[in-house]
Amino acid sequence: MKTKKMILLIGILIATTSLFAQNKKTEEFKVYGKCGMCETRIEKAVDAVPGVVSSAWEQKTQMLTVTYKGKKVQAIAIHKAAAKVGHDTDLERADDKVYDALHACCHYDRPEKKKSI
């Protein structure tokens, strides 16, 4: 009887853990920017994406480290969020008008536009 209760308790514990466990992913990719204002803007935009758990942008390397729930958000949505506020990534380019509206100290050297086929 004691063994059955223990097995039942372990089963409930495993089931509960698997229900609450999310498929969290951590990725790192380049987001162009220059200063502390860029950092704040990028992290705020990325953190607003549903499913993002945390983000940190490093000014020196221009690398964004983001942890997100893989079942709730796709990485491209994170790239798009950064681009929407004026910061290019390797997958998304910010609209020129949005980039131009950034504070002068935030104007980074933009990567070349990819040529359309």
CYANA upper distance limits for C-alpha pairs under 8 A (distance plus 0.5 A):
  1 MET  CA      5 LYS  CA      6.93
  2 LYS  CA      6 MET  CA      6.75
  3 THR  CA      7 ILE  CA      6.66
  4 LYS  CA      8 LEU  CA      6.56
  5 LYS  CA      9 LEU  CA      6.53
  6 MET  CA     10 ILE  CA      6.67
  7 ILE  CA     11 GLY  CA      6.57
  8 LEU  CA     12 ILE  CA      6.70
  9 LEU  CA     13 LEU  CA      6.66
 10 ILE  CA     14 ILE  CA      6.66
 11 GLY  CA     15 ALA  CA      6.64
 12 ILE  CA     16 THR  CA      6.55
 13 LEU  CA     17 THR  CA      6.61
 14 ILE  CA     18 SER  CA      6.67
 15 ALA  CA     19 LEU  CA      6.74
 16 THR  CA     20 PHE  CA      6.97
 17 THR  CA     21 ALA  CA      6.42
 22 GLN  CA     69 LYS  CA      6.65
 22 GLN  CA     70 GLY  CA      8.21
 22 GLN  CA     71 LYS  CA      8.02
 23 ASN  CA     69 LYS  CA      6.08
 23 ASN  CA     70 GLY  CA      5.90
 23 ASN  CA     71 LYS  CA      6.85
 24 LYS  CA     67 THR  CA      7.16
 24 LYS  CA     68 TYR  CA      5.98
 24 LYS  CA     69 LYS  CA      4.92
 24 LYS  CA     70 GLY  CA      6.09
 25 LYS  CA     67 THR  CA      6.01
 25 LYS  CA     68 TYR  CA      5.96
 25 LYS  CA     69 LYS  CA      6.73
 25 LYS  CA     70 GLY  CA      6.41
 26 THR  CA     65 THR  CA      7.44
 26 THR  CA     66 VAL  CA      6.03
 26 THR  CA     67 THR  CA      4.71
 26 THR  CA     68 TYR  CA      6.97
 27 GLU  CA     65 THR  CA      6.26
 27 GLU  CA     66 VAL  CA      6.05
 27 GLU  CA     67 THR  CA      7.06
 28 GLU  CA     63 MET  CA      6.93
 28 GLU  CA     64 LEU  CA      5.91
 28 GLU  CA     65 THR  CA      4.88
 28 GLU  CA     66 VAL  CA      6.88
 29 PHE  CA     63 MET  CA      5.93
 29 PHE  CA     64 LEU  CA      5.93
 29 PHE  CA     65 THR  CA      7.32
 29 PHE  CA     89 THR  CA      8.09
 29 PHE  CA     90 ASP  CA      8.25
 30 LYS  CA     62 GLN  CA      6.16
 30 LYS  CA     63 MET  CA      4.96
 30 LYS  CA     64 LEU  CA      6.53
 30 LYS  CA     89 THR  CA      6.19
 30 LYS  CA     90 ASP  CA      7.02
 31 VAL  CA     57 TRP  CA      8.43
 31 VAL  CA     62 GLN  CA      6.14
 31 VAL  CA     63 MET  CA      6.39
 31 VAL  CA     64 LEU  CA      6.74
 31 VAL  CA     82 ALA  CA      7.83
 31 VAL  CA     87 HIS  CA      6.77
 31 VAL  CA     88 ASP  CA      6.34
 31 VAL  CA     89 THR  CA      5.12
 31 VAL  CA     90 ASP  CA      7.97
 32 TYR  CA     62 GLN  CA      6.27
 32 TYR  CA     87 HIS  CA      6.06
 32 TYR  CA     88 ASP  CA      5.93
 32 TYR  CA     89 THR  CA      6.77
 32 TYR  CA    108 TYR  CA      7.19
 32 TYR  CA    109 ASP  CA      8.50
 32 TYR  CA    110 ARG  CA      7.95
 33 GLY  CA     38 CYS  CA      6.12
 33 GLY  CA     39 GLU  CA      7.99
 33 GLY  CA     59 GLN  CA      7.69
 33 GLY  CA     62 GLN  CA      6.94
 33 GLY  CA     87 HIS  CA      6.91
 33 GLY  CA    106 CYS  CA      6.74
 33 GLY  CA    107 HIS  CA      7.65
 33 GLY  CA    108 TYR  CA      6.05
 34 LYS  CA     38 CYS  CA      6.75
 34 LYS  CA     59 GLN  CA      6.74
 34 LYS  CA     62 GLN  CA      8.21
 34 LYS  CA    105 CYS  CA      7.73
 34 LYS  CA    106 CYS  CA      6.00
 34 LYS  CA    107 HIS  CA      7.63
 34 LYS  CA    108 TYR  CA      6.46
 35 CYS  CA     39 GLU  CA      6.93
 35 CYS  CA     59 GLN  CA      6.86
 35 CYS  CA    105 CYS  CA      7.63
 35 CYS  CA    106 CYS  CA      6.74
 36 GLY  CA     40 THR  CA      6.77
 36 GLY  CA     59 GLN  CA      7.87
 37 MET  CA     41 ARG  CA      6.63
 37 MET  CA    106 CYS  CA      7.78
 38 CYS  CA     42 ILE  CA      6.45
 38 CYS  CA    106 CYS  CA      6.74
 39 GLU  CA     43 GLU  CA      6.54
 39 GLU  CA     57 TRP  CA      6.33
 39 GLU  CA     58 GLU  CA      7.96
 39 GLU  CA     59 GLN  CA      7.41
 40 THR  CA     44 LYS  CA      6.47
 41 ARG  CA     45 ALA  CA      6.65
 41 ARG  CA     85 VAL  CA      7.69
 42 ILE  CA     46 VAL  CA      6.62
 42 ILE  CA     57 TRP  CA      7.84
 42 ILE  CA     82 ALA  CA      6.14
 42 ILE  CA     85 VAL  CA      7.80
 42 ILE  CA     87 HIS  CA      7.90
 43 GLU  CA     47 ASP  CA      6.32
 43 GLU  CA     55 SER  CA      6.45
 43 GLU  CA     56 ALA  CA      6.88
 43 GLU  CA     57 TRP  CA      7.19
 44 LYS  CA     48 ALA  CA      6.75
 45 ALA  CA     49 VAL  CA      7.57
 45 ALA  CA     81 ALA  CA      6.26
 45 ALA  CA     82 ALA  CA      6.68
 45 ALA  CA     85 VAL  CA      7.59
 46 VAL  CA     52 VAL  CA      7.69
 46 VAL  CA     55 SER  CA      7.48
 46 VAL  CA     78 ILE  CA      6.33
 46 VAL  CA     81 ALA  CA      6.29
 46 VAL  CA     82 ALA  CA      6.83
 47 ASP  CA     52 VAL  CA      6.22
 47 ASP  CA     53 VAL  CA      7.64
 47 ASP  CA     54 SER  CA      6.87
 47 ASP  CA     55 SER  CA      6.99
 48 ALA  CA     52 VAL  CA      7.86
 49 VAL  CA     73 VAL  CA      8.36
 49 VAL  CA     77 ALA  CA      7.97
 49 VAL  CA     78 ILE  CA      7.38
 49 VAL  CA     81 ALA  CA      7.78
 50 PRO  CA     72 LYS  CA      7.66
 50 PRO  CA     73 VAL  CA      7.35
 51 GLY  CA     68 TYR  CA      6.05
 51 GLY  CA     69 LYS  CA      5.64
 51 GLY  CA     70 GLY  CA      8.18
 51 GLY  CA     72 LYS  CA      5.73
 51 GLY  CA     73 VAL  CA      6.06
 52 VAL  CA     66 VAL  CA      7.83
 52 VAL  CA     67 THR  CA      6.64
 52 VAL  CA     68 TYR  CA      4.61
 52 VAL  CA     69 LYS  CA      6.81
 52 VAL  CA     73 VAL  CA      7.93
 53 VAL  CA     66 VAL  CA      8.09
 53 VAL  CA     67 THR  CA      5.91
 53 VAL  CA     68 TYR  CA      5.48
 53 VAL  CA     69 LYS  CA      7.57
 54 SER  CA     66 VAL  CA      6.21
 54 SER  CA     67 THR  CA      5.77
 54 SER  CA     68 TYR  CA      7.45
 55 SER  CA     64 LEU  CA      7.36
 55 SER  CA     65 THR  CA      6.10
 55 SER  CA     66 VAL  CA      4.74
 55 SER  CA     67 THR  CA      6.86
 56 ALA  CA     64 LEU  CA      6.14
 56 ALA  CA     65 THR  CA      5.80
 56 ALA  CA     66 VAL  CA      7.00
 57 TRP  CA     62 GLN  CA      7.11
 57 TRP  CA     63 MET  CA      6.19
 57 TRP  CA     64 LEU  CA      4.75
 57 TRP  CA     65 THR  CA      6.85
 58 GLU  CA     62 GLN  CA      5.82
 58 GLU  CA     63 MET  CA      5.91
 58 GLU  CA     64 LEU  CA      6.88
 59 GLN  CA     63 MET  CA      7.89
 68 TYR  CA     73 VAL  CA      7.62
 69 LYS  CA     73 VAL  CA      6.81
 70 GLY  CA     74 GLN  CA      6.90
 73 VAL  CA     77 ALA  CA      7.35
 74 GLN  CA     78 ILE  CA      7.82
 75 ALA  CA     79 HIS  CA      7.16
 76 ILE  CA     80 LYS  CA      6.66
 76 ILE  CA     91 LEU  CA      8.15
 77 ALA  CA     81 ALA  CA      6.67
 78 ILE  CA     82 ALA  CA      6.99
 79 HIS  CA     83 ALA  CA      6.79
 79 HIS  CA     89 THR  CA      6.76
 79 HIS  CA     91 LEU  CA      7.19
 79 HIS  CA     92 GLU  CA      6.49
 80 LYS  CA     84 LYS  CA      6.45
 80 LYS  CA     92 GLU  CA      6.61
 81 ALA  CA     85 VAL  CA      7.32
 82 ALA  CA     86 GLY  CA      7.24
 82 ALA  CA     87 HIS  CA      5.87
 82 ALA  CA     88 ASP  CA      7.48
 82 ALA  CA     89 THR  CA      7.98
 82 ALA  CA     94 ALA  CA      8.39
 83 ALA  CA     87 HIS  CA      5.12
 83 ALA  CA     88 ASP  CA      5.72
 83 ALA  CA     89 THR  CA      7.44
 83 ALA  CA     92 GLU  CA      6.60
 83 ALA  CA     93 ARG  CA      6.27
 83 ALA  CA     94 ALA  CA      4.73
 83 ALA  CA     95 ASP  CA      7.84
 84 LYS  CA     94 ALA  CA      6.46
 84 LYS  CA     95 ASP  CA      7.76
 84 LYS  CA     98 VAL  CA      8.02
 85 VAL  CA     94 ALA  CA      7.79
 85 VAL  CA     98 VAL  CA      7.18
 85 VAL  CA     99 TYR  CA      8.23
 86 GLY  CA     94 ALA  CA      5.47
 86 GLY  CA     95 ASP  CA      7.27
 86 GLY  CA     96 ASP  CA      8.44
 86 GLY  CA     98 VAL  CA      5.66
 86 GLY  CA     99 TYR  CA      4.98
 86 GLY  CA    102 LEU  CA      7.49
 87 HIS  CA     93 ARG  CA      7.75
 87 HIS  CA     94 ALA  CA      6.16
 87 HIS  CA     99 TYR  CA      7.54
 88 ASP  CA     92 GLU  CA      6.38
 88 ASP  CA     93 ARG  CA      5.06
 88 ASP  CA     94 ALA  CA      5.71
 88 ASP  CA    110 ARG  CA      7.80
 88 ASP  CA    111 PRO  CA      8.40
 89 THR  CA     93 ARG  CA      6.78
 93 ARG  CA    113 LYS  CA      8.38
 94 ALA  CA     98 VAL  CA      7.27
 94 ALA  CA     99 TYR  CA      6.86
 95 ASP  CA     99 TYR  CA      6.78
 96 ASP  CA    100 ASP  CA      6.48
 97 LYS  CA    101 ALA  CA      6.70
 98 VAL  CA    102 LEU  CA      7.25
 99 TYR  CA    107 HIS  CA      7.91
100 ASP  CA    107 HIS  CA      8.26
102 LEU  CA    106 CYS  CA      6.54
102 LEU  CA    107 HIS  CA      7.28
103 HIS  CA    107 HIS  CA      7.57
